[in-house]
């Protein structure tokens, strides 16, 4: 299982409630909330996380307002996945 943390202190201030409020698609293994309001994305493996990030990139490209909270949240999630050490090692 691969867990990727999205900090509630990110530029979007994404937390579990706003994740649900924005109607963002959950990864295949779901999402959990940490006690500090961070969002934890759950994946079987790195490949599944990379596919999810690509899906989010497609979704963000379809948004017209690039300043919207949803767009900023999607960007934070994508960056957290792309910057994860396990993902970076997998892609090499």
HELIX and SHEET records of a PDB file:
HELIX    1   1 UNK A   16  UNK A   21  1                                   6    
HELIX    2   2 UNK A   46  UNK A   62  1                                  17    
HELIX    3   3 UNK A   69  UNK A   83  1                                  15    
HELIX    4   4 UNK A   85  UNK A   91  1                                   7    
SHEET    1   A 3 UNK A   2  UNK A   6  0                                        
SHEET    2   A 3 UNK A  39  UNK A  43 -1                                        
SHEET    3   A 3 UNK A  31  UNK A  33 -1                                        
END                                                                             
